[in-house]
Amino acid sequence: MNTARVTAYAKLNLTLDITGREAGYHLLDSLVCSIDLSDLIVVRRRRDRLVNVYMHGMGSEEIPPEQNNAFRAAEAFVKEFSTPGADITVYKNIPIGAGLGGSSADAAGAINALAKLYGVADRAALRALAAEYGSDTAYMLDGGFARIRGRGEKIERLEGCPRLYFLLICPESGVSAGQCYAEWDEMSLAGAERTERAIGALRAGDRETFGALLGNDLYPAAARLNADAARAAEEAASFSPLGSAMTGSGSAAFAWFENEEFTRWAKSRYRGKYRTFCVKTTDPGEKRAGWRSPFALSDEERGL
């Protein structure tokens, strides 16, 4: 094999609770999911041990190599597993600076693609490597629904979760994660405890409770730093969806709808100035044949 390609999926933080601090880092409790907005990672084998990364799309061409997590992760992969190098091309569709995990997705995608190209099957070692390149990167190696705690190192995959549909609203301007956490500290905000209850409602198929629990502790800080983040969240809520929230440290917001038809209806009615995407959850590691969302079941079938 001389070439390998993988799809690197964006993520949404359906909940994001700040639970404390440890060694200068904020501790989180977050329900996350992969969505079918993605970058394409293509790697080609080299004879030497050099790594080159070529970025295309979303303004990524201007990212310096030393700030490019895909480049840094690929160089670490070659060193860790003593493989030849690679020429890596990243075709970006995930907006940058939106809280969608695009940088972490590309780092995870580069690791997965190199593992595929060079036959590295030790997933534990790959996760340990990925954890060095962003709090979301280890999670994004496998993606799907998960509960992430601590600094992002505690990952609990959640199997059999329903497919969810969202209208994603993405301003062009982003929010610095570091500045957002600093602003949260400055505002002396209290963290919520919504994640565990949200997971319970998701598993029970309780749409009303789950929708009400969607939320993000960082939103007030992001809204203060960037008016676009505040406006995107307000626009998402304006459709009276089942639930809405900001993802990550912003600036993107999402509105959750019952099905794809309602999501496309909302997109067709959007009159704002930001980019919009109709997206749905995806789980690269799960076979969905024969599975049915609990939200599609009657109260009797759910045992209510």
Buried (B, 14 or more C-beta within 10 A) or exposed (E): EEEBBBBBBBBBBBBBBBBEEEEEEBBBBBBBBBBEBBBBBBBBBBEEEEBBBEBEBBEBEEBEEEEBBBBBBBBBBBEBBEBBBBBBBBBBBBBBBBBBBBBBBBBBBBBBBBBBBBEBEEEEEBBEBBBBBBBBBBBBBBBBBBBBBBBBEBBEBBEEBBBBBBBBBBBBBBBBBEBBBEBBEEEEBEBBEBBBBBBEBBBBBBBEBBBBBBBBBBBBBBBBBBEBBBBBBBBBBBBEBBBBBBBBBBBBBBBBBBBEEBBBBBBEEBEBEBBBBBBBBBBBEBEEEEEEEBBEBEEEEEEE
